[in-house]
Amino acid sequence: MAYENKNFGESRNESLYSKRIKAGKRRTYFFDVRSTRGNDYFITITESKKRFDDNGYDRHKMFLYKEDFNKFLAALTETIGYVKTDLMPDFDFDAFNHDQENENEEGGAIAASVVESVTAEDNSNVDDWKI
């Protein structure tokens, strides 16, 4: 069943910003910035995998809200750092940057920037958000 909200002049399902990362032959990650009714913003992270029978895609989506940006970034950075320095210190992770050069994306690696701290004054209810 499809849901159409006629209160908006444009679709709220569209991304305001999107970044695509191809990972192998069958897997792609999408990082999308979306907005809520109240003009608040959140990120969706989607893993899309082509099915082995070539009959469509399996998608897994994660929602990341502004109040969790800093915690998420810190945990991801710490986890990746642990793998790079403690578990695989001799592995050349930069050898895989060529995939993004082939897609004409600048910079090679994904650049993560720390988001400014957000106050806990957000009283919006996630159930009221329509995407």
Buried (B, 14 or more C-beta within 10 A) or exposed (E): EEEEEEEEEEEBEEBEEEBEBEEEEBBBBBBBEBBBBEEEEBBBBBBBBBEEEEEEEEEEEEEBBBBBBBEBBEEEEEEEEEEEEEEEEEEEEEEEEEEBEEEEBEEEEEEEEEEEEEEEEEEEEEEEBEB
